[in-house]
Amino acid sequence: MFYRDHNPPHFHAVYAEYEGLIDINKLELLWGGLPPRVLGLVIEWAALHQDELIENWERAKRQEPIKPIAPLV
């Protein structure tokens, strides 16, 4: 996530030379491209942490520190 980023609420996922923007509310790829397996893992992780992602989006809009979110295990 980036401070003062544009709507809709989203986060950036980077894997090797690939990058994608993931919509937090719809849990879908907004832009870019990730290998199918990676995209599946990212969406799975986002679904588990959707509330935390929304909270961090709001924190970023207020210029507050973003809280760490646990990885997918």
mmCIF file of the N, C-alpha and C atoms, coordinates in Angstrom:
data_MODEL
# 
_entry.id   MODEL 
# 
loop_
_atom_site.group_PDB 
_atom_site.id 
_atom_site.type_symbol 
_atom_site.label_atom_id 
_atom_site.label_alt_id 
_atom_site.label_comp_id 
_atom_site.label_asym_id 
_atom_site.label_entity_id 
_atom_site.label_seq_id 
_atom_site.pdbx_PDB_ins_code 
_atom_site.Cartn_x 
_atom_site.Cartn_y 
_atom_site.Cartn_z 
_atom_site.occupancy 
_atom_site.B_iso_or_equiv 
_atom_site.pdbx_formal_charge 
_atom_site.auth_seq_id 
_atom_site.auth_comp_id 
_atom_site.auth_asym_id 
_atom_site.auth_atom_id 
_atom_site.pdbx_PDB_model_num 
ATOM 1   N N  . MET A 1 1  ? 0.840   -1.176  0.000   1.00 0.00 ? 1  MET A N  1 
ATOM 2   C CA . MET A 1 1  ? 0.000   0.000   0.000   1.00 0.00 ? 1  MET A CA 1 
ATOM 3   C C  . MET A 1 1  ? 0.881   1.234   0.000   1.00 0.00 ? 1  MET A C  1 
ATOM 4   N N  . PHE A 1 2  ? 0.355   2.267   -0.605  1.00 0.00 ? 2  PHE A N  1 
ATOM 5   C CA . PHE A 1 2  ? 1.050   3.543   -0.623  1.00 0.00 ? 2  PHE A CA 1 
ATOM 6   C C  . PHE A 1 2  ? 0.168   4.597   0.026   1.00 0.00 ? 2  PHE A C  1 
ATOM 7   N N  . TYR A 1 3  ? 0.777   5.520   0.736   1.00 0.00 ? 3  TYR A N  1 
ATOM 8   C CA . TYR A 1 3  ? 0.042   6.612   1.340   1.00 0.00 ? 3  TYR A CA 1 
ATOM 9   C C  . TYR A 1 3  ? -0.569  7.475   0.246   1.00 0.00 ? 3  TYR A C  1 
ATOM 10  N N  . ARG A 1 4  ? -1.794  7.930   0.503   1.00 0.00 ? 4  ARG A N  1 
ATOM 11  C CA . ARG A 1 4  ? -2.529  8.800   -0.417  1.00 0.00 ? 4  ARG A CA 1 
ATOM 12  C C  . ARG A 1 4  ? -2.705  8.176   -1.799  1.00 0.00 ? 4  ARG A C  1 
ATOM 13  N N  . ASP A 1 5  ? -2.891  6.886   -1.835  1.00 0.00 ? 5  ASP A N  1 
ATOM 14  C CA . ASP A 1 5  ? -3.107  6.187   -3.101  1.00 0.00 ? 5  ASP A CA 1 
ATOM 15  C C  . ASP A 1 5  ? -4.550  6.400   -3.549  1.00 0.00 ? 5  ASP A C  1 
ATOM 16  N N  . HIS A 1 6  ? -4.825  6.116   -4.791  1.00 0.00 ? 6  HIS A N  1 
ATOM 17  C CA . HIS A 1 6  ? -6.139  6.341   -5.389  1.00 0.00 ? 6  HIS A CA 1 
ATOM 18  C C  . HIS A 1 6  ? -7.113  5.222   -5.028  1.00 0.00 ? 6  HIS A C  1 
ATOM 19  N N  . ASN A 1 7  ? -8.400  5.526   -5.113  1.00 0.00 ? 7  ASN A N  1 
ATOM 20  C CA . ASN A 1 7  ? -9.443  4.516   -4.940  1.00 0.00 ? 7  ASN A CA 1 
ATOM 21  C C  . ASN A 1 7  ? -9.558  3.687   -6.201  1.00 0.00 ? 7  ASN A C  1 
ATOM 22  N N  . PRO A 1 8  ? -10.100 2.496   -6.145  1.00 0.00 ? 8  PRO A N  1 
ATOM 23  C CA . PRO A 1 8  ? -10.671 1.819   -4.994  1.00 0.00 ? 8  PRO A CA 1 
ATOM 24  C C  . PRO A 1 8  ? -9.579  1.300   -4.064  1.00 0.00 ? 8  PRO A C  1 
ATOM 25  N N  . PRO A 1 9  ? -9.941  0.965   -2.821  1.00 0.00 ? 9  PRO A N  1 
ATOM 26  C CA . PRO A 1 9  ? -8.952  0.420   -1.896  1.00 0.00 ? 9  PRO A CA 1 
ATOM 27  C C  . PRO A 1 9  ? -8.280  -0.819  -2.502  1.00 0.00 ? 9  PRO A C  1 
ATOM 28  N N  . HIS A 1 10 ? -6.953  -0.813  -2.507  1.00 0.00 ? 10 HIS A N  1 
ATOM 29  C CA . HIS A 1 10 ? -6.201  -1.898  -3.128  1.00 0.00 ? 10 HIS A CA 1 
ATOM 30  C C  . HIS A 1 10 ? -4.820  -2.002  -2.509  1.00 0.00 ? 10 HIS A C  1 
ATOM 31  N N  . PHE A 1 11 ? -4.117  -3.057  -2.848  1.00 0.00 ? 11 PHE A N  1 
ATOM 32  C CA . PHE A 1 11 ? -2.716  -3.188  -2.463  1.00 0.00 ? 11 PHE A CA 1 
ATOM 33  C C  . PHE A 1 11 ? -1.935  -3.699  -3.668  1.00 0.00 ? 11 PHE A C  1 
ATOM 34  N N  . HIS A 1 12 ? -0.638  -3.509  -3.617  1.00 0.00 ? 12 HIS A N  1 
ATOM 35  C CA . HIS A 1 12 ? 0.259   -3.918  -4.690  1.00 0.00 ? 12 HIS A CA 1 
ATOM 36  C C  . HIS A 1 12 ? 0.894   -5.251  -4.300  1.00 0.00 ? 12 HIS A C  1 
ATOM 37  N N  . ALA A 1 13 ? 0.841   -6.202  -5.200  1.00 0.00 ? 13 ALA A N  1 
ATOM 38  C CA . ALA A 1 13 ? 1.486   -7.500  -4.995  1.00 0.00 ? 13 ALA A CA 1 
ATOM 39  C C  . ALA A 1 13 ? 2.606   -7.627  -6.026  1.00 0.00 ? 13 ALA A C  1 
ATOM 40  N N  . VAL A 1 14 ? 3.806   -7.928  -5.555  1.00 0.00 ? 14 VAL A N  1 
ATOM 41  C CA . VAL A 1 14 ? 4.975   -8.041  -6.431  1.00 0.00 ? 14 VAL A CA 1 
ATOM 42  C C  . VAL A 1 14 ? 5.559   -9.437  -6.276  1.00 0.00 ? 14 VAL A C  1 
ATOM 43  N N  . TYR A 1 15 ? 5.829   -10.073 -7.407  1.00 0.00 ? 15 TYR A N  1 
ATOM 44  C CA . TYR A 1 15 ? 6.444   -11.402 -7.429  1.00 0.00 ? 15 TYR A CA 1 
ATOM 45  C C  . TYR A 1 15 ? 7.416   -11.424 -8.604  1.00 0.00 ? 15 TYR A C  1 
ATOM 46  N N  . ALA A 1 16 ? 8.713   -11.505 -8.282  1.00 0.00 ? 16 ALA A N  1 
ATOM 47  C CA . ALA A 1 16 ? 9.760   -11.468 -9.313  1.00 0.00 ? 16 ALA A CA 1 
ATOM 48  C C  . ALA A 1 16 ? 9.533   -10.243 -10.196 1.00 0.00 ? 16 ALA A C  1 
ATOM 49  N N  . GLU A 1 17 ? 9.389   -10.435 -11.509 1.00 0.00 ? 17 GLU A N  1 
ATOM 50  C CA . GLU A 1 17 ? 9.201   -9.292  -12.409 1.00 0.00 ? 17 GLU A CA 1 
ATOM 51  C C  . GLU A 1 17 ? 7.728   -8.941  -12.619 1.00 0.00 ? 17 GLU A C  1 
ATOM 52  N N  . TYR A 1 18 ? 6.835   -9.614  -11.900 1.00 0.00 ? 18 TYR A N  1 
ATOM 53  C CA . TYR A 1 18 ? 5.395   -9.396  -12.050 1.00 0.00 ? 18 TYR A CA 1 
ATOM 54  C C  . TYR A 1 18 ? 4.874   -8.464  -10.964 1.00 0.00 ? 18 TYR A C  1 
ATOM 55  N N  . GLU A 1 19 ? 3.829   -7.720  -11.293 1.00 0.00 ? 19 GLU A N  1 
ATOM 56  C CA . GLU A 1 19 ? 3.167   -6.859  -10.315 1.00 0.00 ? 19 GLU A CA 1 
ATOM 57  C C  . GLU A 1 19 ? 1.688   -6.792  -10.632 1.00 0.00 ? 19 GLU A C  1 
ATOM 58  N N  . GLY A 1 20 ? 0.892   -6.747  -9.584  1.00 0.00 ? 20 GLY A N  1 
ATOM 59  C CA . GLY A 1 20 ? -0.550  -6.611  -9.759  1.00 0.00 ? 20 GLY A CA 1 
ATOM 60  C C  . GLY A 1 20 ? -1.137  -5.751  -8.664  1.00 0.00 ? 20 GLY A C  1 
ATOM 61  N N  . LEU A 1 21 ? -2.224  -5.079  -8.961  1.00 0.00 ? 21 LEU A N  1 
ATOM 62  C CA . LEU A 1 21 ? -2.994  -4.334  -7.978  1.00 0.00 ? 21 LEU A CA 1 
ATOM 63  C C  . LEU A 1 21 ? -4.230  -5.160  -7.661  1.00 0.00 ? 21 LEU A C  1 
ATOM 64  N N  . ILE A 1 22 ? -4.451  -5.420  -6.384  1.00 0.00 ? 22 ILE A N  1 
ATOM 65  C CA . ILE A 1 22 ? -5.546  -6.264  -5.944  1.00 0.00 ? 22 ILE A CA 1 
ATOM 66  C C  . ILE A 1 22 ? -6.582  -5.417  -5.219  1.00 0.00 ? 22 ILE A C  1 
ATOM 67  N N  . ASP A 1 23 ? -7.826  -5.473  -5.688  1.00 0.00 ? 23 ASP A N  1 
ATOM 68  C CA . ASP A 1 23 ? -8.939  -4.771  -5.055  1.00 0.00 ? 23 ASP A CA 1 
ATOM 69  C C  . ASP A 1 23 ? -9.236  -5.456  -3.726  1.00 0.00 ? 23 ASP A C  1 
ATOM 70  N N  . ILE A 1 24 ? -9.229  -4.691  -2.634  1.00 0.00 ? 24 ILE A N  1 
ATOM 71  C CA . ILE A 1 24 ? -9.438  -5.268  -1.305  1.00 0.00 ? 24 ILE A CA 1 
ATOM 72  C C  . ILE A 1 24 ? -10.879 -5.714  -1.110  1.00 0.00 ? 24 ILE A C  1 
ATOM 73  N N  . ASN A 1 25 ? -11.829 -4.956  -1.603  1.00 0.00 ? 25 ASN A N  1 
ATOM 74  C CA . ASN A 1 25 ? -13.241 -5.299  -1.385  1.00 0.00 ? 25 ASN A CA 1 
ATOM 75  C C  . ASN A 1 25 ? -13.708 -6.451  -2.266  1.00 0.00 ? 25 ASN A C  1 
ATOM 76  N N  . LYS A 1 26 ? -13.316 -6.447  -3.530  1.00 0.00 ? 26 LYS A N  1 
ATOM 77  C CA . LYS A 1 26 ? -13.772 -7.476  -4.470  1.00 0.00 ? 26 LYS A CA 1 
ATOM 78  C C  . LYS A 1 26 ? -12.838 -8.678  -4.540  1.00 0.00 ? 26 LYS A C  1 
ATOM 79  N N  . LEU A 1 27 ? -11.633 -8.539  -3.979  1.00 0.00 ? 27 LEU A N  1 
ATOM 80  C CA . LEU A 1 27 ? -10.616 -9.595  -4.017  1.00 0.00 ? 27 LEU A CA 1 
ATOM 81  C C  . LEU A 1 27 ? -10.382 -10.071 -5.449  1.00 0.00 ? 27 LEU A C  1 
ATOM 82  N N  . GLU A 1 28 ? -10.076 -9.100  -6.309  1.00 0.00 ? 28 GLU A N  1 
ATOM 83  C CA . GLU A 1 28 ? -9.781  -9.423  -7.704  1.00 0.00 ? 28 GLU A CA 1 
ATOM 84  C C  . GLU A 1 28 ? -8.666  -8.533  -8.215  1.00 0.00 ? 28 GLU A C  1 
ATOM 85  N N  . LEU A 1 29 ? -8.038  -8.986  -9.278  1.00 0.00 ? 29 LEU A N  1 
ATOM 86  C CA . LEU A 1 29 ? -6.950  -8.246  -9.905  1.00 0.00 ? 29 LEU A CA 1 
ATOM 87  C C  . LEU A 1 29 ? -7.517  -7.029  -10.629 1.00 0.00 ? 29 LEU A C  1 
ATOM 88  N N  . LEU A 1 30 ? -7.012  -5.837  -10.271 1.00 0.00 ? 30 LEU A N  1 
ATOM 89  C CA . LEU A 1 30 ? -7.429  -4.597  -10.923 1.00 0.00 ? 30 LEU A CA 1 
ATOM 90  C C  . LEU A 1 30 ? -6.548  -4.253  -12.115 1.00 0.00 ? 30 LEU A C  1 
ATOM 91  N N  . TRP A 1 31 ? -5.260  -4.526  -11.981 1.00 0.00 ? 31 TRP A N  1 
ATOM 92  C CA . TRP A 1 31 ? -4.282  -4.126  -12.984 1.00 0.00 ? 31 TRP A CA 1 
ATOM 93  C C  . TRP A 1 31 ? -3.071  -5.023  -12.878 1.00 0.00 ? 31 TRP A C  1 
ATOM 94  N N  . GLY A 1 32 ? -2.378  -5.163  -13.969 1.00 0.00 ? 32 GLY A N  1 
ATOM 95  C CA . GLY A 1 32 ? -1.128  -5.903  -13.984 1.00 0.00 ? 32 GLY A CA 1 
ATOM 96  C C  . GLY A 1 32 ? -1.350  -7.379  -14.215 1.00 0.00 ? 32 GLY A C  1 
ATOM 97  N N  . GLY A 1 33 ? -0.374  -8.152  -13.800 1.00 0.00 ? 33 GLY A N  1 
ATOM 98  C CA . GLY A 1 33 ? -0.449  -9.584  -14.008 1.00 0.00 ? 33 GLY A CA 1 
ATOM 99  C C  . GLY A 1 33 ? 0.454   -10.335 -13.058 1.00 0.00 ? 33 GLY A C  1 
ATOM 100 N N  . LEU A 1 34 ? -0.041  -11.438 -12.580 1.00 0.00 ? 34 LEU A N  1 
ATOM 101 C CA . LEU A 1 34 ? 0.716   -12.357 -11.738 1.00 0.00 ? 34 LEU A CA 1 
ATOM 102 C C  . LEU A 1 34 ? 0.485   -13.761 -12.271 1.00 0.00 ? 34 LEU A C  1 
ATOM 103 N N  . PRO A 1 35 ? 1.463   -14.647 -12.139 1.00 0.00 ? 35 PRO A N  1 
ATOM 104 C CA . PRO A 1 35 ? 1.214   -16.034 -12.546 1.00 0.00 ? 35 PRO A CA 1 
ATOM 105 C C  . PRO A 1 35 ? -0.020  -16.573 -11.817 1.00 0.00 ? 35 PRO A C  1 
ATOM 106 N N  . PRO A 1 36 ? -0.798  -17.432 -12.459 1.00 0.00 ? 36 PRO A N  1 
ATOM 107 C CA . PRO A 1 36 ? -2.051  -17.922 -11.859 1.00 0.00 ? 36 PRO A CA 1 
ATOM 108 C C  . PRO A 1 36 ? -1.905  -18.478 -10.443 1.00 0.00 ? 36 PRO A C  1 
ATOM 109 N N  . ARG A 1 37 ? -0.888  -19.289 -10.220 1.00 0.00 ? 37 ARG A N  1 
ATOM 110 C CA . ARG A 1 37 ? -0.691  -19.862 -8.875  1.00 0.00 ? 37 ARG A CA 1 
ATOM 111 C C  . ARG A 1 37 ? -0.419  -18.769 -7.855  1.00 0.00 ? 37 ARG A C  1 
ATOM 112 N N  . VAL A 1 38 ? 0.397   -17.803 -8.208  1.00 0.00 ? 38 VAL A N  1 
ATOM 113 C CA . VAL A 1 38 ? 0.724   -16.699 -7.303  1.00 0.00 ? 38 VAL A CA 1 
ATOM 114 C C  . VAL A 1 38 ? -0.522  -15.861 -7.034  1.00 0.00 ? 38 VAL A C  1 
ATOM 115 N N  . LEU A 1 39 ? -1.275  -15.541 -8.078  1.00 0.00 ? 39 LEU A N  1 
ATOM 116 C CA . LEU A 1 39 ? -2.502  -14.767 -7.901  1.00 0.00 ? 39 LEU A CA 1 
ATOM 117 C C  . LEU A 1 39 ? -3.453  -15.501 -6.958  1.00 0.00 ? 39 LEU A C  1 
ATOM 118 N N  . GLY A 1 40 ? -3.568  -16.804 -7.105  1.00 0.00 ? 40 GLY A N  1 
ATOM 119 C CA . GLY A 1 40 ? -4.429  -17.587 -6.218  1.00 0.00 ? 40 GLY A CA 1 
ATOM 120 C C  . GLY A 1 40 ? -4.003  -17.484 -4.768  1.00 0.00 ? 40 GLY A C  1 
ATOM 121 N N  . LEU A 1 41 ? -2.700  -17.566 -4.518  1.00 0.00 ? 41 LEU A N  1 
ATOM 122 C CA . LEU A 1 41 ? -2.188  -17.445 -3.152  1.00 0.00 ? 41 LEU A CA 1 
ATOM 123 C C  . LEU A 1 41 ? -2.408  -16.049 -2.594  1.00 0.00 ? 41 LEU A C  1 
ATOM 124 N N  . VAL A 1 42 ? -2.213  -15.035 -3.418  1.00 0.00 ? 42 VAL A N  1 
ATOM 125 C CA . VAL A 1 42 ? -2.418  -13.653 -2.982  1.00 0.00 ? 42 VAL A CA 1 
ATOM 126 C C  . VAL A 1 42 ? -3.884  -13.426 -2.620  1.00 0.00 ? 42 VAL A C  1 
ATOM 127 N N  . ILE A 1 43 ? -4.794  -13.910 -3.454  1.00 0.00 ? 43 ILE A N  1 
ATOM 128 C CA . ILE A 1 43 ? -6.225  -13.752 -3.187  1.00 0.00 ? 43 ILE A CA 1 
ATOM 129 C C  . ILE A 1 43 ? -6.616  -14.524 -1.922  1.00 0.00 ? 43 ILE A C  1 
ATOM 130 N N  . GLU A 1 44 ? -6.073  -15.724 -1.745  1.00 0.00 ? 44 GLU A N  1 
ATOM 131 C CA . GLU A 1 44 ? -6.349  -16.500 -0.532  1.00 0.00 ? 44 GLU A CA 1 
ATOM 132 C C  . GLU A 1 44 ? -5.898  -15.733 0.706   1.00 0.00 ? 44 GLU A C  1 
ATOM 133 N N  . TRP A 1 45 ? -4.674  -15.182 0.660   1.00 0.00 ? 45 TRP A N  1 
ATOM 134 C CA . TRP A 1 45 ? -4.144  -14.397 1.774   1.00 0.00 ? 45 TRP A CA 1 
ATOM 135 C C  . TRP A 1 45 ? -5.016  -13.177 2.036   1.00 0.00 ? 45 TRP A C  1 
ATOM 136 N N  . ALA A 1 46 ? -5.392  -12.468 0.969   1.00 0.00 ? 46 ALA A N  1 
ATOM 137 C CA . ALA A 1 46 ? -6.205  -11.262 1.117   1.00 0.00 ? 46 ALA A CA 1 
ATOM 138 C C  . ALA A 1 46 ? -7.572  -11.582 1.722   1.00 0.00 ? 46 ALA A C  1 
ATOM 139 N N  . ALA A 1 47 ? -8.158  -12.709 1.354   1.00 0.00 ? 47 ALA A N  1 
ATOM 140 C CA . ALA A 1 47 ? -9.455  -13.099 1.904   1.00 0.00 ? 47 ALA A CA 1 
ATOM 141 C C  . ALA A 1 47 ? -9.349  -13.342 3.410   1.00 0.00 ? 47 ALA A C  1 
ATOM 142 N N  . LEU A 1 48 ? -8.247  -13.937 3.841   1.00 0.00 ? 48 LEU A N  1 
ATOM 143 C CA . LEU A 1 48 ? -8.044  -14.205 5.265   1.00 0.00 ? 48 LEU A CA 1 
ATOM 144 C C  . LEU A 1 48 ? -7.814  -12.925 6.063   1.00 0.00 ? 48 LEU A C  1 
ATOM 145 N N  . HIS A 1 49 ? -7.295  -11.892 5.410   1.00 0.00 ? 49 HIS A N  1 
ATOM 146 C CA . HIS A 1 49 ? -6.888  -10.662 6.100   1.00 0.00 ? 49 HIS A CA 1 
ATOM 147 C C  . HIS A 1 49 ? -7.611  -9.426  5.570   1.00 0.00 ? 49 HIS A C  1 
ATOM 148 N N  . GLN A 1 50 ? -8.786  -9.613  5.002   1.00 0.00 ? 50 GLN A N  1 
ATOM 149 C CA . GLN A 1 50 ? -9.504  -8.516  4.368   1.00 0.00 ? 50 GLN A CA 1 
ATOM 150 C C  . GLN A 1 50 ? -9.778  -7.371  5.352   1.00 0.00 ? 50 GLN A C  1 
ATOM 151 N N  . ASP A 1 51 ? -10.212 -7.676  6.565   1.00 0.00 ? 51 ASP A N  1 
ATOM 152 C CA . ASP A 1 51 ? -10.488 -6.625  7.546   1.00 0.00 ? 51 ASP A CA 1 
ATOM 153 C C  . ASP A 1 51 ? -9.222  -5.839  7.883   1.00 0.00 ? 51 ASP A C  1 
ATOM 154 N N  . GLU A 1 52 ? -8.107  -6.537  8.038   1.00 0.00 ? 52 GLU A N  1 
ATOM 155 C CA . GLU A 1 52 ? -6.837  -5.865  8.338   1.00 0.00 ? 52 GLU A CA 1 
ATOM 156 C C  . GLU A 1 52 ? -6.391  -4.995  7.167   1.00 0.00 ? 52 GLU A C  1 
ATOM 157 N N  . LEU A 1 53 ? -6.606  -5.479  5.952   1.00 0.00 ? 53 LEU A N  1 
ATOM 158 C CA . LEU A 1 53 ? -6.242  -4.702  4.768   1.00 0.00 ? 53 LEU A CA 1 
ATOM 159 C C  . LEU A 1 53 ? -7.068  -3.416  4.683   1.00 0.00 ? 53 LEU A C  1 
ATOM 160 N N  . ILE A 1 54 ? -8.357  -3.520  4.965   1.00 0.00 ? 54 ILE A N  1 
ATOM 161 C CA . ILE A 1 54 ? -9.210  -2.331  4.948   1.00 0.00 ? 54 ILE A CA 1 
ATOM 162 C C  . ILE A 1 54 ? -8.769  -1.358  6.037   1.00 0.00 ? 54 ILE A C  1 
ATOM 163 N N  . GLU A 1 55 ? -8.469  -1.887  7.212   1.00 0.00 ? 55 GLU A N  1 
ATOM 164 C CA . GLU A 1 55 ? -7.981  -1.033  8.301   1.00 0.00 ? 55 GLU A CA 1 
ATOM 165 C C  . GLU A 1 55 ? -6.688  -0.322  7.884   1.00 0.00 ? 55 GLU A C  1 
ATOM 166 N N  . ASN A 1 56 ? -5.767  -1.041  7.275   1.00 0.00 ? 56 ASN A N  1 
ATOM 167 C CA . ASN A 1 56 ? -4.514  -0.424  6.831   1.00 0.00 ? 56 ASN A CA 1 
ATOM 168 C C  . ASN A 1 56 ? -4.759  0.611   5.733   1.00 0.00 ? 56 ASN A C  1 
ATOM 169 N N  . TRP A 1 57 ? -5.719  0.354   4.855   1.00 0.00 ? 57 TRP A N  1 
ATOM 170 C CA . TRP A 1 57 ? -6.048  1.332   3.810   1.00 0.00 ? 57 TRP A CA 1 
ATOM 171 C C  . TRP A 1 57 ? -6.493  2.650   4.469   1.00 0.00 ? 57 TRP A C  1 
ATOM 172 N N  . GLU A 1 58 ? -7.364  2.539   5.472   1.00 0.00 ? 58 GLU A N  1 
ATOM 173 C CA . GLU A 1 58 ? -7.845  3.731   6.173   1.00 0.00 ? 58 GLU A CA 1 
ATOM 174 C C  . GLU A 1 58 ? -6.707  4.421   6.917   1.00 0.00 ? 58 GLU A C  1 
ATOM 175 N N  . ARG A 1 59 ? -5.824  3.645   7.522   1.00 0.00 ? 59 ARG A N  1 
ATOM 176 C CA . ARG A 1 59 ? -4.666  4.219   8.224   1.00 0.00 ? 59 ARG A CA 1 
ATOM 177 C C  . ARG A 1 59 ? -3.768  4.975   7.238   1.00 0.00 ? 59 ARG A C  1 
ATOM 178 N N  . ALA A 1 60 ? -3.541  4.402   6.087   1.00 0.00 ? 60 ALA A N  1 
ATOM 179 C CA . ALA A 1 60 ? -2.692  5.051   5.080   1.00 0.00 ? 60 ALA A CA 1 
ATOM 180 C C  . ALA A 1 60 ? -3.315  6.365   4.607   1.00 0.00 ? 60 ALA A C  1 
ATOM 181 N N  . LYS A 1 61 ? -4.632  6.378   4.442   1.00 0.00 ? 61 LYS A N  1 
ATOM 182 C CA . LYS A 1 61 ? -5.306  7.616   4.029   1.00 0.00 ? 61 LYS A CA 1 
ATOM 183 C C  . LYS A 1 61 ? -5.122  8.719   5.072   1.00 0.00 ? 61 LYS A C  1 
ATOM 184 N N  . ARG A 1 62 ? -5.022  8.337   6.353   1.00 0.00 ? 62 ARG A N  1 
ATOM 185 C CA . ARG A 1 62 ? -4.833  9.301   7.439   1.00 0.00 ? 62 ARG A CA 1 
ATOM 186 C C  . ARG A 1 62 ? -3.347  9.572   7.703   1.00 0.00 ? 62 ARG A C  1 
ATOM 187 N N  . GLN A 1 63 ? -2.471  9.013   6.863   1.00 0.00 ? 63 GLN A N  1 
ATOM 188 C CA . GLN A 1 63 ? -1.022  9.171   7.010   1.00 0.00 ? 63 GLN A CA 1 
ATOM 189 C C  . GLN A 1 63 ? -0.507  8.563   8.309   1.00 0.00 ? 63 GLN A C  1 
ATOM 190 N N  . GLU A 1 64 ? -1.147  7.487   8.770   1.00 0.00 ? 64 GLU A N  1 
ATOM 191 C CA . GLU A 1 64 ? -0.715  6.772   9.963   1.00 0.00 ? 64 GLU A CA 1 
ATOM 192 C C  . GLU A 1 64 ? 0.093   5.550   9.550   1.00 0.00 ? 64 GLU A C  1 
ATOM 193 N N  . PRO A 1 65 ? 0.928   5.054   10.453  1.00 0.00 ? 65 PRO A N  1 
ATOM 194 C CA . PRO A 1 65 ? 1.709   3.856   10.119  1.00 0.00 ? 65 PRO A CA 1 
ATOM 195 C C  . PRO A 1 65 ? 0.802   2.665   9.812   1.00 0.00 ? 65 PRO A C  1 
ATOM 196 N N  . ILE A 1 66 ? 1.213   1.896   8.827   1.00 0.00 ? 66 ILE A N  1 
ATOM 197 C CA . ILE A 1 66 ? 0.484   0.687   8.429   1.00 0.00 ? 66 ILE A CA 1 
ATOM 198 C C  . ILE A 1 66 ? 0.972   -0.464  9.308   1.00 0.00 ? 66 ILE A C  1 
ATOM 199 N N  . LYS A 1 67 ? 0.012   -1.257  9.805   1.00 0.00 ? 67 LYS A N  1 
ATOM 200 C CA . LYS A 1 67 ? 0.352   -2.390  10.671  1.00 0.00 ? 67 LYS A CA 1 
ATOM 201 C C  . LYS A 1 67 ? 0.746   -3.599  9.826   1.00 0.00 ? 67 LYS A C  1 
ATOM 202 N N  . PRO A 1 68 ? 1.727   -4.362  10.284  1.00 0.00 ? 68 PRO A N  1 
ATOM 203 C CA . PRO A 1 68 ? 2.114   -5.586  9.579   1.00 0.00 ? 68 PRO A CA 1 
ATOM 204 C C  . PRO A 1 68 ? 0.958   -6.602  9.585   1.00 0.00 ? 68 PRO A C  1 
ATOM 205 N N  . ILE A 1 69 ? 0.881   -7.387  8.538   1.00 0.00 ? 69 ILE A N  1 
ATOM 206 C CA . ILE A 1 69 ? -0.122  -8.445  8.426   1.00 0.00 ? 69 ILE A CA 1 
ATOM 207 C C  . ILE A 1 69 ? 0.620   -9.756  8.250   1.00 0.00 ? 69 ILE A C  1 
ATOM 208 N N  . ALA A 1 70 ? 0.173   -10.758 8.986   1.00 0.00 ? 70 ALA A N  1 
ATOM 209 C CA . ALA A 1 70 ? 0.841   -12.076 8.956   1.00 0.00 ? 70 ALA A CA 1 
ATOM 210 C C  . ALA A 1 70 ? 0.838   -12.668 7.544   1.00 0.00 ? 70 ALA A C  1 
ATOM 211 N N  . PRO A 1 71 ? 1.895   -13.398 7.208   1.00 0.00 ? 71 PRO A N  1 
ATOM 212 C CA . PRO A 1 71 ? 1.952   -14.058 5.895   1.00 0.00 ? 71 PRO A CA 1 
ATOM 213 C C  . PRO A 1 71 ? 1.040   -15.278 5.850   1.00 0.00 ? 71 PRO A C  1 
ATOM 214 N N  . LEU A 1 72 ? 0.847   -15.792 4.663   1.00 0.00 ? 72 LEU A N  1 
ATOM 215 C CA . LEU A 1 72 ? 0.109   -17.028 4.464   1.00 0.00 ? 72 LEU A CA 1 
ATOM 216 C C  . LEU A 1 72 ? 1.007   -18.194 4.870   1.00 0.00 ? 72 LEU A C  1 
ATOM 217 N N  . VAL A 1 73 ? 0.515   -19.069 5.720   1.00 0.00 ? 73 VAL A N  1 
ATOM 218 C CA . VAL A 1 73 ? 1.314   -20.220 6.149   1.00 0.00 ? 73 VAL A CA 1 
ATOM 219 C C  . VAL A 1 73 ? 0.673   -21.512 5.741   1.00 0.00 ? 73 VAL A C  1 
# 
